[in-house]
Amino acid sequence: MGKPVIKWDGKHLHKELKSLPPGRYTLEVIQDTTPLTREERRGILQALSELDAGEGRSLSEVISEIRGRSARS
């Protein structure tokens, strides 16, 4: 079961909370993130297009590169 996300008005108990099984729970506030800039959005779309075109690297290649950088630091 994924973590339910609710927007609470500070007064009313949401159905998402009522549907949870009995038990102990912790709650934390999710800070709103800033929207992506046009440049960030363009970069993500370009990267996705490159992956769709088969121009990406495998996970094992990326992990090897990260480990190699860590060893040199």
Phi, psi and omega in degrees: 000127179287167179284125178287142177245126180233154172250115188255136178273359178088359184232312189261141178277122183284154179299330179299322178286322180295332184277351180286145177291158178303147180156187179258138182226154171246148177237147175219149179283135175264118179285133177295138180268158177282145180294155178293147173283166177301320181296316178297316180298316178298318180297318179295315180297321178296316180298318178297320177297319179295319178296317178299329180275004179080019183265008181274177177249157179285160178302319181296325177295317180295316179298317179299318179295317179297316179296322178296319177294321180295321182293328181280343183282000000 
